[in-house]
Amino acid sequence: MSIQKGSTFDCPECDVTAPSASVPYDALGYAVCPVCSHATVPTGDDA
């Protein structure tokens, strides 16, 4: 029997960890922290 850990959202601003299924998304599809409302955005470090 295997146990699968669910995916989580880790906020870089307030350090909260929440299940990804409970995290809202903004109009552009970026995750928004349910505690501090920080929206995650791409960093542009793809170089």
Biopython code that builds the backbone (N, CA, C, O; Angstrom):
import numpy as np
from Bio.PDB.StructureBuilder import StructureBuilder

atoms = [
    (1, "MET", "N", (0.844, -1.172, 0.000)),
    (1, "MET", "CA", (0.000, 0.000, 0.000)),
    (1, "MET", "C", (0.888, 1.234, 0.000)),
    (1, "MET", "O", (1.772, 1.370, 0.846)),
    (2, "SER", "N", (0.656, 2.118, -0.935)),
    (2, "SER", "CA", (1.446, 3.346, -0.979)),
    (2, "SER", "C", (0.625, 4.514, -0.460)),
    (2, "SER", "O", (-0.597, 4.554, -0.597)),
    (3, "ILE", "N", (1.319, 5.448, 0.130)),
    (3, "ILE", "CA", (0.681, 6.656, 0.638)),
    (3, "ILE", "C", (1.171, 7.822, -0.199)),
    (3, "ILE", "O", (2.374, 8.050, -0.318)),
    (4, "GLN", "N", (0.228, 8.563, -0.781)),
    (4, "GLN", "CA", (0.591, 9.712, -1.593)),
    (4, "GLN", "C", (0.314, 10.988, -0.810)),
    (4, "GLN", "O", (-0.789, 11.202, -0.306)),
    (5, "LYS", "N", (1.322, 11.814, -0.721)),
    (5, "LYS", "CA", (1.171, 13.081, -0.034)),
    (5, "LYS", "C", (0.564, 14.084, -1.006)),
    (5, "LYS", "O", (1.024, 14.190, -2.143)),
    (6, "GLY", "N", (-0.455, 14.820, -0.585)),
    (6, "GLY", "CA", (-1.096, 15.806, -1.439)),
    (6, "GLY", "C", (-0.196, 17.001, -1.675)),
    (6, "GLY", "O", (0.680, 17.297, -0.862)),
    (7, "SER", "N", (-0.409, 17.684, -2.779)),
    (7, "SER", "CA", (0.411, 18.853, -3.077)),
    (7, "SER", "C", (0.006, 20.019, -2.184)),
    (7, "SER", "O", (-1.155, 20.157, -1.799)),
    (8, "THR", "N", (0.991, 20.851, -1.867)),
    (8, "THR", "CA", (0.741, 21.976, -0.979)),
    (8, "THR", "C", (1.220, 23.285, -1.597)),
    (8, "THR", "O", (2.065, 23.296, -2.491)),
    (9, "PHE", "N", (0.670, 24.370, -1.108)),
    (9, "PHE", "CA", (1.070, 25.720, -1.489)),
    (9, "PHE", "C", (1.868, 26.287, -0.328)),
    (9, "PHE", "O", (1.401, 26.267, 0.810)),
    (10, "ASP", "N", (3.074, 26.796, -0.601)),
    (10, "ASP", "CA", (3.922, 27.409, 0.421)),
    (10, "ASP", "C", (4.073, 28.880, 0.091)),
    (10, "ASP", "O", (4.674, 29.225, -0.926)),
    (11, "CYS", "N", (3.538, 29.754, 0.936)),
    (11, "CYS", "CA", (3.592, 31.193, 0.694)),
    (11, "CYS", "C", (4.978, 31.735, 1.051)),
    (11, "CYS", "O", (5.461, 31.501, 2.160)),
    (12, "PRO", "N", (5.626, 32.457, 0.127)),
    (12, "PRO", "CA", (6.941, 33.018, 0.416)),
    (12, "PRO", "C", (6.888, 34.253, 1.323)),
    (12, "PRO", "O", (7.915, 34.662, 1.864)),
    (13, "GLU", "N", (5.712, 34.845, 1.492)),
    (13, "GLU", "CA", (5.583, 36.051, 2.311)),
    (13, "GLU", "C", (5.304, 35.750, 3.784)),
    (13, "GLU", "O", (5.961, 36.300, 4.667)),
    (14, "CYS", "N", (4.331, 34.880, 4.046)),
    (14, "CYS", "CA", (3.933, 34.647, 5.444)),
    (14, "CYS", "C", (4.249, 33.235, 5.925)),
    (14, "CYS", "O", (3.905, 32.886, 7.055)),
    (15, "ASP", "N", (4.895, 32.413, 5.095)),
    (15, "ASP", "CA", (5.327, 31.063, 5.453)),
    (15, "ASP", "C", (4.197, 30.106, 5.820)),
    (15, "ASP", "O", (4.428, 29.130, 6.534)),
    (16, "VAL", "N", (2.992, 30.365, 5.351)),
    (16, "VAL", "CA", (1.897, 29.428, 5.584)),
    (16, "VAL", "C", (1.980, 28.307, 4.552)),
    (16, "VAL", "O", (2.398, 28.526, 3.415)),
    (17, "THR", "N", (1.579, 27.113, 4.958)),
    (17, "THR", "CA", (1.489, 25.971, 4.061)),
    (17, "THR", "C", (0.040, 25.521, 4.063)),
    (17, "THR", "O", (-0.541, 25.263, 5.117)),
    (18, "ALA", "N", (-0.545, 25.427, 2.857)),
    (18, "ALA", "CA", (-1.943, 25.052, 2.726)),
    (18, "ALA", "C", (-2.091, 24.025, 1.611)),
    (18, "ALA", "O", (-1.292, 24.008, 0.675)),
    (19, "PRO", "N", (-3.099, 23.176, 1.702)),
    (19, "PRO", "CA", (-3.343, 22.237, 0.607)),
    (19, "PRO", "C", (-3.637, 23.015, -0.683)),
    (19, "PRO", "O", (-4.383, 23.994, -0.660)),
    (20, "SER", "N", (-3.060, 22.585, -1.788)),
    (20, "SER", "CA", (-3.234, 23.293, -3.052)),
    (20, "SER", "C", (-4.696, 23.405, -3.466)),
    (20, "SER", "O", (-5.088, 24.384, -4.100)),
    (21, "ALA", "N", (-5.494, 22.419, -3.115)),
    (21, "ALA", "CA", (-6.906, 22.441, -3.496)),
    (21, "ALA", "C", (-7.683, 23.556, -2.802)),
    (21, "ALA", "O", (-8.760, 23.929, -3.267)),
    (22, "SER", "N", (-7.158, 24.100, -1.691)),
    (22, "SER", "CA", (-7.877, 25.137, -0.962)),
    (22, "SER", "C", (-7.368, 26.541, -1.272)),
    (22, "SER", "O", (-7.833, 27.510, -0.672)),
    (23, "VAL", "N", (-6.423, 26.665, -2.197)),
    (23, "VAL", "CA", (-5.829, 27.963, -2.522)),
    (23, "VAL", "C", (-6.574, 28.590, -3.697)),
    (23, "VAL", "O", (-6.734, 27.950, -4.737)),
    (24, "PRO", "N", (-7.035, 29.844, -3.544)),
    (24, "PRO", "CA", (-7.711, 30.515, -4.666)),
    (24, "PRO", "C", (-6.703, 31.005, -5.701)),
    (24, "PRO", "O", (-5.512, 31.120, -5.411)),
    (25, "TYR", "N", (-7.174, 31.288, -6.880)),
    (25, "TYR", "CA", (-6.336, 31.780, -7.972)),
    (25, "TYR", "C", (-6.908, 33.093, -8.480)),
    (25, "TYR", "O", (-8.122, 33.296, -8.463)),
    (26, "ASP", "N", (-6.018, 34.002, -8.941)),
    (26, "ASP", "CA", (-6.482, 35.278, -9.462)),
    (26, "ASP", "C", (-6.924, 35.121, -10.919)),
    (26, "ASP", "O", (-6.919, 34.012, -11.454)),
    (27, "ALA", "N", (-7.307, 36.230, -11.561)),
    (27, "ALA", "CA", (-7.821, 36.204, -12.932)),
    (27, "ALA", "C", (-6.785, 35.711, -13.943)),
    (27, "ALA", "O", (-7.156, 35.208, -15.004)),
    (28, "LEU", "N", (-5.497, 35.845, -13.635)),
    (28, "LEU", "CA", (-4.443, 35.391, -14.538)),
    (28, "LEU", "C", (-3.994, 33.959, -14.244)),
    (28, "LEU", "O", (-3.139, 33.423, -14.948)),
    (29, "GLY", "N", (-4.562, 33.342, -13.215)),
    (29, "GLY", "CA", (-4.236, 31.962, -12.886)),
    (29, "GLY", "C", (-3.127, 31.779, -11.877)),
    (29, "GLY", "O", (-2.643, 30.663, -11.691)),
    (30, "TYR", "N", (-2.707, 32.858, -11.213)),
    (30, "TYR", "CA", (-1.665, 32.761, -10.198)),
    (30, "TYR", "C", (-2.283, 32.442, -8.841)),
    (30, "TYR", "O", (-3.351, 32.950, -8.501)),
    (31, "ALA", "N", (-1.603, 31.599, -8.072)),
    (31, "ALA", "CA", (-2.094, 31.232, -6.748)),
    (31, "ALA", "C", (-2.047, 32.437, -5.814)),
    (31, "ALA", "O", (-1.103, 33.226, -5.846)),
    (32, "VAL", "N", (-3.084, 32.567, -4.982)),
    (32, "VAL", "CA", (-3.182, 33.666, -4.016)),
    (32, "VAL", "C", (-3.229, 33.060, -2.622)),
    (32, "VAL", "O", (-4.059, 32.196, -2.342)),
    (33, "CYS", "N", (-2.339, 33.513, -1.753)),
    (33, "CYS", "CA", (-2.279, 32.992, -0.392)),
    (33, "CYS", "C", (-3.606, 33.242, 0.326)),
    (33, "CYS", "O", (-4.110, 34.365, 0.310)),
    (34, "PRO", "N", (-4.181, 32.203, 0.958)),
    (34, "PRO", "CA", (-5.444, 32.387, 1.665)),
    (34, "PRO", "C", (-5.307, 33.178, 2.973)),
    (34, "PRO", "O", (-6.315, 33.584, 3.551)),
    (35, "VAL", "N", (-4.076, 33.401, 3.442)),
    (35, "VAL", "CA", (-3.867, 34.118, 4.701)),
    (35, "VAL", "C", (-3.511, 35.583, 4.455)),
    (35, "VAL", "O", (-4.157, 36.474, 5.007)),
    (36, "CYS", "N", (-2.485, 35.845, 3.628)),
    (36, "CYS", "CA", (-2.013, 37.228, 3.452)),
    (36, "CYS", "C", (-2.355, 37.820, 2.086)),
    (36, "CYS", "O", (-2.053, 38.986, 1.833)),
    (37, "SER", "N", (-2.975, 37.045, 1.206)),
    (37, "SER", "CA", (-3.388, 37.480, -0.136)),
    (37, "SER", "C", (-2.233, 37.788, -1.075)),
    (37, "SER", "O", (-2.426, 38.495, -2.064)),
    (38, "HIS", "N", (-1.046, 37.283, -0.798)),
    (38, "HIS", "CA", (0.091, 37.452, -1.686)),
    (38, "HIS", "C", (-0.123, 36.608, -2.938)),
    (38, "HIS", "O", (-0.394, 35.412, -2.834)),
    (39, "ALA", "N", (-0.006, 37.213, -4.117)),
    (39, "ALA", "CA", (-0.162, 36.479, -5.377)),
    (39, "ALA", "C", (1.210, 36.052, -5.874)),
    (39, "ALA", "O", (2.122, 36.872, -5.980)),
    (40, "THR", "N", (1.352, 34.778, -6.177)),
    (40, "THR", "CA", (2.618, 34.293, -6.723)),
    (40, "THR", "C", (2.688, 34.639, -8.197)),
    (40, "THR", "O", (1.695, 34.517, -8.915)),
    (41, "VAL", "N", (3.845, 35.067, -8.648)),
    (41, "VAL", "CA", (4.036, 35.429, -10.048)),
    (41, "VAL", "C", (5.362, 34.835, -10.519)),
    (41, "VAL", "O", (6.243, 34.569, -9.702)),
    (42, "PRO", "N", (5.511, 34.627, -11.822)),
    (42, "PRO", "CA", (6.777, 34.106, -12.319)),
    (42, "PRO", "C", (7.922, 35.061, -12.007)),
    (42, "PRO", "O", (7.742, 36.278, -12.014)),
    (43, "THR", "N", (9.101, 34.505, -11.732)),
    (43, "THR", "CA", (10.248, 35.347, -11.378)),
    (43, "THR", "C", (11.049, 35.801, -12.571)),
    (43, "THR", "O", (11.778, 36.789, -12.476)),
    (44, "GLY", "N", (10.938, 35.111, -13.696)),
    (44, "GLY", "CA", (11.693, 35.488, -14.882)),
    (44, "GLY", "C", (13.135, 35.010, -14.867)),
    (44, "GLY", "O", (13.956, 35.517, -15.632)),
    (45, "ASP", "N", (13.459, 34.052, -14.019)),
    (45, "ASP", "CA", (14.812, 33.514, -13.893)),
    (45, "ASP", "C", (15.025, 32.287, -14.780)),
    (45, "ASP", "O", (15.714, 31.350, -14.378)),
    (46, "ASP", "N", (14.449, 32.279, -15.968)),
    (46, "ASP", "CA", (14.542, 31.118, -16.858)),
    (46, "ASP", "C", (15.840, 31.071, -17.642)),
    (46, "ASP", "O", (16.048, 30.127, -18.404)),
    (47, "ALA", "N", (16.705, 32.030, -17.492)),
    (47, "ALA", "CA", (17.943, 32.099, -18.278)),
    (47, "ALA", "C", (18.931, 31.044, -17.903)),
    (47, "ALA", "O", (20.016, 30.981, -18.480)),
]
sb = StructureBuilder()
sb.init_structure("model")
sb.init_model(0)
sb.init_chain("A")
sb.init_seg("    ")
for serial, (resi, resn, name, xyz) in enumerate(atoms, 1):
    if name == "N":
        sb.init_residue(resn, " ", resi, " ")
    sb.init_atom(name, np.array(xyz, "f"), 0.0, 1.0, " ", f" {name:<3s}", serial, name[0])
structure = sb.get_structure()
